[in-house]
Amino acid sequence: MRTLIVLRHAKAAQVPGLEDRERPLTGRGERDARRAGDEIRAAGLAPDVVLCSPAVRTKRTAEIAFPDAEISYERDIYQAYPDELLELVRRSDPELGTVVLCGHNPGVHELALGLTGGDYSFRPGTFAVIEVECGWEELSPGGGRLVSRWDPKEH
């Protein structure tokens, strides 16, 4: 059994004149990223690797949520479509049990929905814990089961 945690970056600031990739987290975003990491650890989960967009807001979210984890910054996550994100997950080392994908909407939301079905929101700081029975390389749409979803505005 494998676990994929799909995490949307926490709340980011809208700063006039600042390039989208450079947007920092807000104070609330920093708190929500910390809470997301705490919730994931409380569920007994620890990532073997965090696949993360190199945008400032995703990097900071991952660093706060998973301070002791190996973080792999993948430029292809930024502005990726769900099928591109799925392909990235499929390339994960087959020995890894828990993979976190930290990225942006709409890609991460559509990836989570595509793997698990259902209809749920994915606001900043939200994560979905998805159980995967097959190997990473075999993962396909509908191939996951939603174990839990956490939204900072709901908790």
C-alpha positions as CSV (number, residue, x, y, z in Angstrom):
1,M,0.0,0.0,0.0
2,R,1.3,3.5,-0.9
3,T,0.1,6.9,0.1
4,L,0.0,10.0,-2.1
5,I,-0.6,13.3,-0.3
6,V,-1.7,16.1,-2.7
7,L,-1.1,19.5,-1.1
8,R,-2.1,22.9,-2.5
9,H,0.3,25.7,-1.3
10,A,-1.0,27.7,1.6
11,K,-2.5,31.3,1.2
12,A,-0.2,33.5,-0.8
13,A,0.0,37.3,-0.9
14,Q,-1.1,39.3,-3.9
15,V,1.7,41.8,-4.4
16,P,1.3,44.3,-7.2
17,G,4.3,44.1,-9.7
18,L,5.6,40.9,-8.2
19,E,5.9,38.0,-10.6
20,D,3.5,35.2,-9.9
21,R,6.3,32.7,-9.1
22,E,7.7,35.1,-6.5
23,R,4.5,35.5,-4.4
24,P,5.2,34.8,-0.7
25,L,2.9,33.2,1.8
26,T,0.8,35.5,4.0
27,G,0.9,35.2,7.8
28,R,-2.2,33.0,7.7
29,G,-0.5,30.9,4.9
30,E,2.5,30.3,7.2
31,R,0.2,29.2,10.0
32,D,-1.9,27.0,7.7
33,A,1.2,25.3,6.3
34,R,2.4,24.5,9.8
35,R,-1.1,23.2,10.7
36,A,-1.2,21.0,7.6
37,G,2.1,19.4,8.5
38,D,1.0,18.9,12.1
39,E,-2.2,17.2,10.8
40,I,-0.3,14.9,8.5
41,R,2.1,13.9,11.2
42,A,-0.8,13.3,13.7
43,A,-2.2,10.9,11.1
44,G,1.1,8.9,11.4
45,L,2.3,9.9,7.9
46,A,5.8,11.0,7.0
47,P,6.8,11.7,3.4
48,D,9.6,9.8,1.9
49,V,9.9,12.6,-0.6
50,V,8.1,15.9,-1.3
51,L,7.8,16.8,-5.0
52,C,7.4,20.5,-5.0
53,S,6.9,23.4,-7.4
54,P,9.8,25.9,-7.3
55,A,7.5,28.9,-6.8
56,V,8.2,30.8,-3.6
57,R,4.8,30.0,-2.0
58,T,5.0,26.2,-2.7
59,K,8.6,26.0,-1.5
60,R,7.8,27.8,1.7
61,T,4.6,25.7,2.3
62,A,6.7,22.5,1.9
63,E,9.5,23.7,4.1
64,I,7.2,24.7,6.9
65,A,4.9,21.6,6.7
66,F,7.8,19.1,6.3
67,P,10.9,20.6,7.9
68,D,12.8,17.2,8.0
69,A,11.7,15.8,4.7
70,E,13.6,15.4,1.4
71,I,12.2,18.1,-0.9
72,S,12.7,17.7,-4.7
73,Y,11.9,20.9,-6.5
74,E,10.4,20.1,-9.9
75,R,9.9,23.0,-12.3
76,D,7.3,21.0,-14.2
77,I,4.8,21.2,-11.4
78,Y,4.3,25.0,-11.9
79,Q,1.3,25.5,-14.1
80,A,1.0,21.7,-14.8
81,Y,-2.1,19.9,-16.0
82,P,-3.3,16.9,-13.9
83,D,-2.0,14.4,-16.5
84,E,1.5,16.0,-16.2
85,L,1.4,15.8,-12.4
86,L,0.3,12.2,-12.6
87,E,3.2,11.4,-14.9
88,L,5.6,13.0,-12.4
89,V,4.2,10.8,-9.6
90,R,4.5,7.7,-11.8
91,R,8.2,8.3,-12.1
92,S,8.6,8.1,-8.3
93,D,11.0,5.5,-6.9
94,P,9.0,2.2,-6.6
95,E,10.5,1.8,-3.1
96,L,8.8,4.9,-1.7
97,G,5.8,4.4,0.5
98,T,4.6,8.0,0.9
99,V,4.9,10.8,-1.7
100,V,3.8,14.4,-1.2
101,L,3.0,16.5,-4.3
102,C,2.9,20.2,-3.3
103,G,1.7,22.4,-6.1
104,H,-1.0,24.8,-7.5
105,N,-4.6,24.8,-8.5
106,P,-6.2,23.8,-10.8
107,G,-3.8,21.0,-11.4
108,V,-3.5,19.5,-7.9
109,H,-7.3,19.7,-7.3
110,E,-8.0,18.0,-10.7
111,L,-5.4,15.4,-10.0
112,A,-6.9,14.5,-6.6
113,L,-10.4,14.4,-8.1
114,G,-9.2,12.3,-11.0
115,L,-7.6,9.8,-8.8
116,T,-10.4,9.5,-6.2
117,G,-13.6,10.7,-7.8
118,G,-16.0,12.8,-5.7
119,D,-16.5,16.5,-5.6
120,Y,-14.7,18.6,-3.0
121,S,-13.0,21.9,-2.9
122,F,-9.3,22.5,-2.7
123,R,-8.6,25.9,-1.2
124,P,-5.1,27.1,-0.3
125,G,-3.5,24.9,2.3
126,T,-5.8,21.9,1.6
127,F,-4.4,18.4,1.3
128,A,-5.9,15.1,0.3
129,V,-4.5,11.8,1.5
130,I,-4.9,9.2,-1.2
131,E,-4.3,5.5,-0.7
132,V,-2.8,3.7,-3.7
133,E,-2.8,-0.1,-4.0
134,C,-0.7,-0.4,-7.2
135,G,2.9,0.7,-7.9
136,W,3.6,4.3,-8.6
137,E,4.3,3.5,-12.3
138,E,0.8,1.9,-12.6
139,L,-1.2,4.7,-11.1
140,S,-4.0,5.9,-13.3
141,P,-7.2,8.0,-13.0
142,G,-9.6,6.3,-10.6
143,G,-6.6,4.4,-9.1
144,G,-6.7,6.0,-5.6
145,R,-9.0,6.0,-2.6
146,L,-9.5,9.2,-0.7
147,V,-8.6,8.5,2.9
148,S,-9.0,12.0,4.3
149,R,-9.1,15.6,3.2
150,W,-8.1,18.6,5.3
151,D,-9.0,22.2,4.6
152,P,-7.6,24.9,7.0
153,K,-10.9,26.9,6.8
154,E,-12.9,23.9,7.9
155,H,-10.6,23.0,10.9
